[in-house]
Amino acid sequence: HQALMTKGPDDYIFDGHIDPIQTKTMSLFSKLSGVEPHGGERTIFTMMENIVDSPAPSTGTETIFFWEAGGVGSIANEICKCFPINMATTFGNEEVGDPRVLEPHVMDGNLCGLYNVNLGTHAGTRRAKDLGLITNVVPDFISSPFLPEIASLFTPERKGRIILVVPNTAVRIRFSYDHLKRKGLFSGSMLEFVSSDHILANNYLTH
């Protein structure tokens, strides 16, 4: 939906980042997520039509989608060290294997196979869709901060089950700000940080 989109580096695609004006001034995100006639339930239901209800028992055919709502995290990387499953995540290396196909590769120190696609970038997510993620290639586990893009890949035959971890947002953003300042990766004030388009500040959890 146009009002939910933000400009990415390669194309105009909604990427989980929200322009502050959309939530702080115009409240377009709130309108689109639940108030008619601005999209409301139609928008949300369409996006989630192939996502199973969380209380529903597993049929064994759903793919777990860990939605990294606060930006790219490390949970999927830790899971990869523990379970011999195939995963499409934000840690995929697109420089390994045949770029024309999606295939899992086991990296040193991991038990899982990581598909050669990065679901933490616009280009990687687009490439995954073009190469048939879910329709042709079905991972055991997916992680990405991009909710609409990944949710739209699931089908009636291959549904997704979303898992979300919600940390204390105030503590998390302060920790993120202090970390970036110590590393020299951000030079502005705390107010400038929470108003910026940095993925750790401008995301669903913060808003």
C-alpha positions in Angstrom: 0.0 0.0 0.0 1.5 3.3 -1.1 1.1 5.1 2.2 3.0 2.3 4.1 5.9 2.4 1.7 9.3 3.9 2.4 12.1 4.4 -0.2 14.8 1.7 -0.2 18.2 1.8 -1.8 17.1 -0.1 -4.9 13.4 0.4 -5.3 10.3 1.9 -3.7 9.3 -0.9 -1.3 7.9 -1.0 2.2 10.8 -2.4 4.2 9.7 -2.4 7.9 11.0 1.2 8.3 8.4 3.8 8.9 8.8 7.5 8.0 8.3 9.3 11.4 5.7 11.6 9.8 3.5 8.6 9.2 3.2 7.8 12.9 4.0 11.1 14.7 2.0 13.5 12.6 -0.4 11.9 10.1 -0.9 8.5 11.9 -1.3 6.9 8.5 0.1 3.6 9.8 -2.6 3.5 12.5 -5.3 4.3 10.0 -4.1 1.6 7.6 -3.9 -1.1 10.3 -7.4 -0.8 11.7 -9.6 2.1 10.7 -11.8 2.2 7.6 -12.0 3.5 5.0 -8.2 3.9 4.8 -7.5 0.2 4.2 -8.1 -1.1 7.7 -8.9 -4.8 8.1 -8.8 -5.5 4.4 -5.1 -4.5 4.3 -4.1 -6.6 7.3 -6.3 -9.6 6.4 -5.0 -9.7 2.9 -1.4 -9.6 4.1 -2.0 -12.3 6.7 -4.3 -14.7 4.7 -1.6 -17.4 4.5 -0.3 -17.0 8.0 -1.8 -19.6 10.5 -3.4 -18.4 13.7 -1.0 -18.7 16.6 -3.2 -21.0 18.8 -3.8 -23.4 15.8 -2.0 -26.8 16.2 0.8 -27.4 13.8 0.1 -29.5 10.7 3.8 -30.0 10.1 3.6 -28.2 6.8 4.0 -24.6 8.0 7.3 -22.7 7.8 8.4 -20.8 10.9 8.9 -17.1 10.1 10.8 -15.2 12.9 9.9 -11.6 12.3 12.8 -9.4 13.5 10.5 -6.5 14.2 13.2 -4.5 15.9 15.7 -4.8 13.0 18.2 -7.5 12.3 19.1 -9.5 15.4 21.1 -12.6 16.4 18.6 -15.2 17.4 18.5 -16.9 14.1 22.3 -17.1 14.1 22.2 -18.8 17.5 19.6 -21.3 16.4 21.9 -22.1 13.4 24.5 -23.3 15.9 22.1 -25.7 17.6 19.8 -27.4 15.0 20.6 -29.2 11.7 17.8 -27.4 9.7 17.8 -25.3 6.5 17.3 -21.6 7.1 16.8 -18.5 5.0 17.9 -15.5 7.2 19.6 -12.2 7.4 22.9 -14.1 7.7 22.8 -15.7 4.3 25.9 -15.2 2.1 24.8 -14.4 -1.5 28.4 -15.0 -2.8 28.4 -18.7 -2.2 27.0 -21.3 -4.6 25.2 -20.8 -7.8 23.5 -17.3 -7.8 20.8 -18.6 -10.1 19.4 -21.0 -7.5 18.6 -20.9 -3.8 20.6 -23.7 -2.0 21.6 -24.2 1.6 25.3 -24.2 2.6 26.7 -25.3 6.0 29.2 -22.8 7.3 32.0 -23.5 9.8 30.7 -23.6 13.3 27.1 -24.1 12.4 24.8 -27.2 12.2 22.2 -25.6 10.0 22.3 -25.0 6.3 22.0 -21.3 5.3 20.5 -20.5 2.0 22.6 -18.2 -0.2 20.3 -15.2 0.2 20.2 -12.3 2.6 16.7 -11.5 3.8 17.9 -8.5 5.6 18.3 -6.4 2.5 15.8 -5.2 -0.2 17.8 -6.8 -3.0 18.1 -10.1 -1.2 14.4 -10.3 -0.4 13.5 -9.4 -4.0 16.0 -12.1 -5.2 14.5 -14.7 -2.9 11.0 -14.0 -4.3 12.2 -14.1 -7.9 14.0 -17.5 -7.3 10.9 -19.1 -5.7 11.4 -19.0 -2.0 8.4 -20.9 -0.6 6.9 -21.8 -4.0 10.0 -23.8 -5.2 12.3 -23.8 -2.2 10.9 -24.3 1.3 13.3 -23.6 4.3 12.6 -25.0 7.7 13.0 -21.5 9.2 12.9 -17.9 7.9 14.0 -14.8 9.7 13.7 -11.2 8.4 12.7 -7.7 9.5 10.5 -7.4 6.4 6.9 -8.4 7.4 4.8 -7.6 4.3 7.4 -8.9 1.8 7.9 -12.2 3.6 4.3 -12.8 4.6 3.2 -12.3 1.0 5.4 -15.2 -0.1 3.4 -17.9 1.7 0.7 -19.8 -0.1 -2.5 -21.7 0.8 -0.5 -24.9 0.4 2.5 -23.7 2.3 1.5 -21.4 5.1 3.7 -19.5 7.5 3.7 -19.3 11.3 5.0 -16.0 12.7 7.1 -15.8 15.9 7.9 -12.5 17.4 10.0 -11.5 20.4 9.2 -8.1 21.9 11.9 -6.7 24.2 11.6 -3.6 26.4 11.7 -1.0 23.7 12.9 1.9 25.8 15.8 -0.1 27.2 16.7 -1.5 23.8 16.8 1.7 22.0 18.9 3.3 24.7 21.3 0.4 24.6 21.4 0.6 20.8 22.2 4.3 20.9 25.0 3.9 23.5 26.5 1.0 21.5 26.5 2.9 18.2 28.0 6.0 20.0 30.8 3.9 21.5 31.6 2.3 18.2 31.6 5.7 16.4 28.7 4.6 14.2 26.4 7.5 15.2 27.4 11.0 16.2 24.1 12.7 16.9 22.0 13.2 20.0 19.5 10.6 21.4 16.6 12.7 20.0 18.3 12.7 16.6 18.8 8.9 16.8 15.1 8.1 17.6 14.0 10.5 14.8 16.4 9.0 12.3 15.9 6.3 9.7 18.5 4.0 11.3 17.0 0.4 11.4 17.6 0.1 15.1 15.6 3.3 15.8 13.0 3.5 13.0 11.1 0.2 13.1 7.9 -1.4 14.3 9.0 -1.8 17.9 10.1 1.8 18.4 7.0 3.2 16.8 
